[in-house]
Amino acid sequence: MNERLAAVITAFKRSFLQKLLESVRILGNHSGCHQMPERSFFYHGKQFPVCARCTGVTLGQAGALLAAAFKIPVSFGLSVFLLAVMGADWCLQAFRIRESTNPRRFITGICGGFGLFSLYRIAAAKALAFLRSL
């Protein structure tokens, strides 16, 4: 590949990635993410567009979407439990009982994102079943 084509591809990748990250930052801001630097991950000196917990929530929701795509059943009880794990970590921190860490926020965010999206999936399935019964 010649150098000019390589430079164009590199510039396109960089531009696309910057636009994607900016879109995630705006979406995170509108969804309620505080985006505090001390509660965010950094990569090569650049802050992630959302905090550690919201990063985990996003990955958890993506995991639940994959579980739905592969028709992997997730129970209501498990979904509530996973959401409660994130809620417990948030409460411990909010009430100043125990300060959370970014790795813990990330992991509990994954649990919460997976649990919440699974609850949406369960609710949507029940709503569709109800509508079909009419």
C-alpha positions as a Markdown table, in Angstrom:
| # | Residue | x | y | z |
|---|---|---|---|---|
| 1 | Met | 0.0 | 0.0 | 0.0 |
| 2 | Asn | 1.5 | 3.3 | -0.9 |
| 3 | Glu | 2.2 | 6.0 | 1.7 |
| 4 | Arg | -0.5 | 8.4 | 0.5 |
| 5 | Leu | -3.3 | 5.8 | 0.7 |
| 6 | Ala | -2.1 | 4.7 | 4.2 |
| 7 | Ala | -2.2 | 8.4 | 5.3 |
| 8 | Val | -5.7 | 8.8 | 4.0 |
| 9 | Ile | -6.9 | 5.6 | 5.8 |
| 10 | Thr | -5.2 | 6.7 | 9.0 |
| 11 | Ala | -6.8 | 10.1 | 8.8 |
| 12 | Phe | -10.2 | 8.5 | 8.2 |
| 13 | Lys | -9.9 | 6.2 | 11.1 |
| 14 | Arg | -8.8 | 9.0 | 13.4 |
| 15 | Ser | -11.7 | 11.2 | 12.3 |
| 16 | Phe | -14.2 | 8.4 | 12.6 |
| 17 | Leu | -13.0 | 7.5 | 16.1 |
| 18 | Gln | -13.1 | 11.1 | 17.2 |
| 19 | Lys | -16.6 | 11.5 | 16.0 |
| 20 | Leu | -17.7 | 8.2 | 17.6 |
| 21 | Leu | -16.1 | 9.2 | 21.0 |
| 22 | Glu | -17.7 | 12.7 | 20.8 |
| 23 | Ser | -21.1 | 11.1 | 20.1 |
| 24 | Val | -20.7 | 8.7 | 23.1 |
| 25 | Arg | -19.7 | 11.7 | 25.3 |
| 26 | Ile | -22.8 | 13.7 | 24.2 |
| 27 | Leu | -25.0 | 10.6 | 24.7 |
| 28 | Gly | -23.5 | 10.0 | 28.1 |
| 29 | Asn | -24.0 | 13.6 | 29.1 |
| 30 | His | -27.6 | 13.5 | 28.0 |
| 31 | Ser | -28.2 | 10.2 | 29.8 |
| 32 | Gly | -27.1 | 11.5 | 33.1 |
| 33 | Cys | -23.4 | 10.5 | 33.3 |
| 34 | His | -21.5 | 13.0 | 35.4 |
| 35 | Gln | -18.2 | 12.2 | 33.4 |
| 36 | Met | -16.1 | 13.2 | 36.4 |
| 37 | Pro | -12.4 | 12.7 | 35.7 |
| 38 | Glu | -11.7 | 11.0 | 39.0 |
| 39 | Arg | -14.4 | 8.4 | 38.2 |
| 40 | Ser | -13.4 | 7.8 | 34.6 |
| 41 | Phe | -10.9 | 5.7 | 32.9 |
| 42 | Phe | -8.1 | 7.2 | 30.8 |
| 43 | Tyr | -6.3 | 5.8 | 27.8 |
| 44 | His | -3.1 | 7.3 | 26.5 |
| 45 | Gly | -3.8 | 10.4 | 28.6 |
| 46 | Lys | -7.4 | 10.9 | 27.2 |
| 47 | Gln | -10.5 | 10.6 | 29.4 |
| 48 | Phe | -13.1 | 8.0 | 28.4 |
| 49 | Pro | -16.3 | 9.8 | 27.2 |
| 50 | Val | -18.3 | 8.3 | 30.1 |
| 51 | Cys | -17.4 | 7.4 | 33.6 |
| 52 | Ala | -16.3 | 3.9 | 34.7 |
| 53 | Arg | -19.8 | 2.8 | 35.8 |
| 54 | Cys | -21.5 | 4.0 | 32.6 |
| 55 | Thr | -18.7 | 2.3 | 30.6 |
| 56 | Gly | -19.6 | -0.9 | 32.4 |
| 57 | Val | -23.4 | -0.3 | 31.9 |
| 58 | Thr | -22.8 | 0.1 | 28.1 |
| 59 | Leu | -20.8 | -3.2 | 27.9 |
| 60 | Gly | -23.4 | -5.0 | 30.1 |
| 61 | Gln | -26.2 | -3.8 | 27.8 |
| 62 | Ala | -24.2 | -5.0 | 24.8 |
| 63 | Gly | -23.7 | -8.4 | 26.5 |
| 64 | Ala | -27.4 | -8.7 | 27.2 |
| 65 | Leu | -28.2 | -7.8 | 23.6 |
| 66 | Leu | -25.9 | -10.6 | 22.5 |
| 67 | Ala | -27.6 | -13.0 | 25.0 |
| 68 | Ala | -30.9 | -12.0 | 23.4 |
| 69 | Ala | -29.6 | -12.4 | 19.9 |
| 70 | Phe | -28.5 | -16.0 | 20.8 |
| 71 | Lys | -31.8 | -16.6 | 22.6 |
| 72 | Ile | -30.0 | -17.3 | 25.9 |
| 73 | Pro | -32.6 | -17.1 | 28.7 |
| 74 | Val | -32.0 | -14.8 | 31.6 |
| 75 | Ser | -34.4 | -15.0 | 34.5 |
| 76 | Phe | -36.3 | -12.2 | 36.1 |
| 77 | Gly | -34.6 | -13.0 | 39.5 |
| 78 | Leu | -31.1 | -12.9 | 38.0 |
| 79 | Ser | -31.8 | -9.6 | 36.2 |
| 80 | Val | -33.0 | -8.0 | 39.4 |
| 81 | Phe | -30.1 | -9.4 | 41.4 |
| 82 | Leu | -27.6 | -8.0 | 38.8 |
| 83 | Leu | -29.3 | -4.6 | 38.9 |
| 84 | Ala | -29.2 | -4.7 | 42.7 |
| 85 | Val | -25.5 | -5.3 | 42.7 |
| 86 | Met | -24.9 | -2.0 | 40.9 |
| 87 | Gly | -27.5 | -0.3 | 43.1 |
| 88 | Ala | -25.8 | -1.5 | 46.3 |
| 89 | Asp | -22.4 | -0.2 | 45.1 |
| 90 | Trp | -24.0 | 3.1 | 44.3 |
| 91 | Cys | -25.8 | 3.4 | 47.6 |
| 92 | Leu | -22.7 | 2.5 | 49.6 |
| 93 | Gln | -20.9 | 5.3 | 47.9 |
| 94 | Ala | -23.8 | 7.8 | 47.9 |
| 95 | Phe | -24.3 | 7.4 | 51.7 |
| 96 | Arg | -20.6 | 7.6 | 52.3 |
| 97 | Ile | -20.4 | 4.1 | 53.8 |
| 98 | Arg | -17.7 | 3.0 | 51.5 |
| 99 | Glu | -15.9 | 4.8 | 48.6 |
| 100 | Ser | -16.1 | 2.8 | 45.4 |
| 101 | Thr | -13.2 | 2.3 | 43.0 |
| 102 | Asn | -13.2 | 2.6 | 39.2 |
| 103 | Pro | -12.7 | -1.2 | 38.7 |
| 104 | Arg | -15.7 | -1.9 | 41.1 |
| 105 | Arg | -17.8 | 0.8 | 39.4 |
| 106 | Phe | -17.0 | -0.8 | 36.0 |
| 107 | Ile | -17.8 | -4.4 | 37.1 |
| 108 | Thr | -21.0 | -3.4 | 38.9 |
| 109 | Gly | -21.9 | -1.3 | 35.9 |
| 110 | Ile | -21.6 | -4.4 | 33.7 |
| 111 | Cys | -23.9 | -6.2 | 36.1 |
| 112 | Gly | -26.4 | -3.4 | 36.2 |
| 113 | Gly | -26.4 | -2.9 | 32.4 |
| 114 | Phe | -26.9 | -6.6 | 31.8 |
| 115 | Gly | -29.6 | -6.8 | 34.4 |
| 116 | Leu | -31.5 | -3.7 | 33.2 |
| 117 | Phe | -31.5 | -4.6 | 29.6 |
| 118 | Ser | -32.6 | -8.2 | 30.5 |
| 119 | Leu | -35.5 | -6.7 | 32.4 |
| 120 | Tyr | -36.4 | -4.6 | 29.3 |
| 121 | Arg | -36.2 | -7.8 | 27.3 |
| 122 | Ile | -38.5 | -9.7 | 29.7 |
| 123 | Ala | -41.0 | -6.8 | 29.8 |
| 124 | Ala | -41.0 | -6.5 | 26.0 |
| 125 | Ala | -41.7 | -10.3 | 25.7 |
| 126 | Lys | -44.5 | -10.1 | 28.2 |
| 127 | Ala | -46.0 | -7.1 | 26.4 |
| 128 | Leu | -45.9 | -8.8 | 23.1 |
| 129 | Ala | -47.4 | -12.0 | 24.5 |
| 130 | Phe | -50.2 | -9.9 | 26.0 |
| 131 | Leu | -50.9 | -8.0 | 22.7 |
| 132 | Arg | -50.9 | -11.3 | 20.8 |
| 133 | Ser | -53.5 | -12.7 | 23.2 |
| 134 | Leu | -56.0 | -9.9 | 22.5 |
